[in-house]
Amino acid sequence: MNSALKEVLDLLDLEQIELDIFRGRSPEERIQRVFGGQVAAQALVAAGRTVASDRMVHSLHAYFIRPGDPAIPIVYNVERIRDGRSFTTRRVVAVQHGKAIFTMSVSFHIQEEGVSHQAVTMPQVPDPETVPTFQERMFNVVGDDPAWRDWLARPRPVDARYVNALTWEAQKDPSLISAKNHVWFRYDADLPDDPLLHVVLAAYASDFTLVDTVLLAHGLAWGASNVKGASLDHAMWFHRPFRVDDWLLYAQESPWSGGARGLARGEMFTPSGELAVSVVQECMIRVSEDVMKS
């Protein structure tokens, strides 16, 4: 297990400071704001710790309200909305500086038998082992640029392999612009058989590339263009058990953008083609006028 994944697992080990009140921290790196996937994952951990172990997450709906401050802890307040015979509902509010920065509603469900169908099929893409790593792709884009060297050398908790173009590649070559973004990902370690942990880590990874999918549709890229972006809301539905220490294909698309907002949706498939997770996110995208005219 590399140091980056160990750090993520440590971040998810929340401190309980009172009944239904938990405290989480951020990585000790200098970033301007807390990564949205981290807040969502920690909120999901907080909710899960108040629910019986026989009930698994089946959906969450979240809003990113204010940027998180990585310099101070985040307090997660869990409200027990309902404990029914089959379903359990929780509401989580993440607080910093006395103000809510994030809210999430989470629903849990006991395991039941029922009708079953899957109307979508996994896209035909190369096997993950044949796709270059993110670091290899980025090195081809930036070369040995000292400004990128340290960033690319850092270990990452998630092994992400982009089947389509990176946003930086599409910015340089407009023929690569696309509203679709297919990414294989996995956590490269043997993880415990805790279903909640795998759900939480899927939530953490789900926020990495959805905004990128909107940027990819316009040939925009982080850092290289005067682009500002942020997640606004996030919804996930968990359809079947899965493991994040095995490959998942995250098939994403952006059906719309406008009014400084963009919509992206994604589906996570197991290697055998089973639909495991559905995701929808709206994000803020602001581009300066000089970039829009260029």
N, C-alpha and C positions, 0 to 999 in steps of 0.2 A: 504494500500500500504506500503510495507516494505521500509526500508531506502535504500537498494541496488537498487530497481527499481526506486525510486525517484531520486537517483543519476544518473541513466542512462538517465531518461527523462530530467534532468537538463543538462547533457552533450550534449543532442541533441538540446537544445535551443541555437543555435549558435548566436554569436554577429555579426551583419552586420557592417563592418567598411568602406565599400565603395561599389559602384555599382558592384555587382557580386563578391565581396570579403567578405569572412566570417572568423570568428575566433572561434575555439573550444578549449576546455581544456580537460585534462585527470583527472581521479580520484586522490584524494589526498592520495594515498597509495603508498608504496615504491615497485615499480616494475621496472624491468630492461628495458622493452620496452612497447610501447603502444599496447594494444590488437587490433589485426587486424580487428575484427568485429566492434570495436568502430570507427576506421578510415573510414571503408566502410560505416557505418551508418551515420556518420557526413557528409561525402562527398555526400551521397544521399540526405540528408536534404538540403545541400547547392544547389545542382542541382534543387531540387524540388521547392525551393523558387524563382527560376527564370522562372518557367513554369506556364501556366494558370491552374487553378484548375480543369478544365474538362479533363485534360490529365493525365493519370496514368502511372506509371513506368511499362514497360513490359519486359525490359531486362537491365542488366548491365554487363560490362566486366572491370575487375580491375587488376592492377599489384601492388604488394607490392615491392617497390624498395629498401628502406632502413628502418632499425628499427626506430620506432618513439621514441622520447625522451619525457617521461611523465612529465618532470620537466618544460617544456615550452609549450606555446600554439601552436596550429597547424593552419596555415593560408590556407584557401581553396579558390583557384581562379577558377571561373567558366567561361568557354568559351562557348558562344552561337553559336554552330555549324550550326544549322538549325532550322527554325520554319516553318514547312510545314502545309498543310491543315489538315492532319491526324496525322502526326508524328512530334515530336520535339526531337532534339538531343543536348545533352550537354556533355562537357568534363570538368572534375574537376581534378585539380592538388593540392595535399596537400604538403605544404612547411614547413620545419623547418631548421634553421641555413642556410637559403639561398639556400637549395637544395630540390629537389623533393623527398618525401619519398613514395608517392603513387599517382597513376593516375587511373581515372575511366571514362569510356564512358557510358553514360546512355541514353536510348531511352524511350520516352513517347508516348502514343497513345490515341486517343479519343476512347470512347466506340462505338463499331460497332457490328452489327449482322453478322454472317458468319457460314460456315459449322463447325460442332463440332464432335469430337470423342475423346475417351480416350482408348488407347491400353494397358495401364498398370493397374494393380489392386493393391490395398493396401494389403500389407502382412497381413496374419492372425496372430495377436499378442494379448496378454491379454489386457484388458481395462486398461487405465492408473491408475485408482484408486486402482487397485489390484497389481500394481508394486511398490516396495519400492522406496523411494526417494533416490537421489544420496547420501545425507548425511548418511542415514541408511546403504546403501551398503558400503560406505567407512568406516564407523565405524566398520563394521564386518571385514574389511581388516586390518585396522591399530590399532583397539582397542582403548585404552586410551593413546596412545602415545602422550606425551606432544608436540612433534614437529608438530603434525597434529591437536591438539585439537583446537587451536585458529582459524586455517584456516577453519575447519569444522563448527565451531560455527558461523562464519560470515554469515549474511543474503545474499541471492543471488537473482539477479533480475529475473532469469528464474528458474522455477521448472522443472528440467530435470529428467526423469525416464528411466533408461536403461533397455531395454528388454533383451539384450544380456549381455555378461560379460563386466565388466570394464577392462581396460588395466591392472590394478594392479592385478585383479583376474586372468586374462589369463597368466600373467607372473609367477604366483605361480602354476597354473594348466594348463599345455600345452594342455589338452583336450578341453579347452575353446577357444583356438585360432580360429579365424574366420575372413574372409574378409568381413563379413557383420556386420552392427551395426545399430540396430533399437532403436530409442530414442523418447519417447513422451516428448513434452515440451509445456509450456504455461507460460505467464506472469500472475501471480496470483493477478490480480487487475482488476477492471472494467475500461477499457480505453475508451477515446473519440472515436466517430464514424468518425475518420479522416483516410481515406484509406491510405494516404501516411505514417502516423505514423505506421500503422500495417505492411506495406511493409518495412519500415526502421527497425523496431524491429525484423522482420524476418531476415533481412540482418545481424543485430547484432548477433542474435543467431546462424546463419548458420555457423559461423566460429569456434564455440566451439568444435565440435566433429569430423570434417572431418579428421584432422591430426590423431586423435585418431584411426580412422578407419584403417589407414595405419599401425599404431603401433600394433593394435589388430591382424592384419594378421601375425605378426611376434613374438607375445608374448613379446613385448617391452612395457615399461611404463615410463611415465614422472617421473623424480626424482629417481626412484629405479634403473634405468639403466643409463649408460653414453650415453644418447641420446640427440641430438640437433635437433630441428625441427623448421620450420617456414613456413608460407604460402607464396607461390610465386605468384600465380594468382588466380582469383576467378571470376566465371561467374554465373549469376542467370537469370532465366526466370520466370516471374510472369504470371500465366495462368488465374486466376480467383480471384475475391474478396475473402478475408478470414479474420479471426480475430485471433490475437495472444493471446488474453485473453481467448480463447477457446483452447482445446488441438489440437495439430498438431503432426502427426507421421512423424518423420524424418527418412526415410528408406535410409541407406547409405551402400555403398560397395566400396571396393578398387580393381579395376580390374588389377592393375599393380603397380609394384615398381621396381626401378633399377637405377644405376648411381647416387646414393644419392638423388633421387627424388621419389615421390610417387604420384599416381593419385587416387582421391576419387570423387565419385559422389553421389548425394542424391536427394531424392524426398520427398516433404512435402505433406502429405495428410490430408484433413479435417476428422473429426470423421466419416462422412458419406461415406468416401472413394473417394472423389473427389481429383484429382491431382491439387494442388494449386501452387506449386513452384518446379522448377528443378534447381539443383545446380551442378557445377563441379569445382573442385579445384585441382591444383598441388601444392605439398609442397616439401620442402627440408627435408630430413631425413639423418642424419649422426650418425653413431654408431661407437664408438671406437673399435679397433681391439680386445681388451681383452674381450669385451662383445660379439663380433661376434664369437669368438672362444669358448666361454663358453657354 
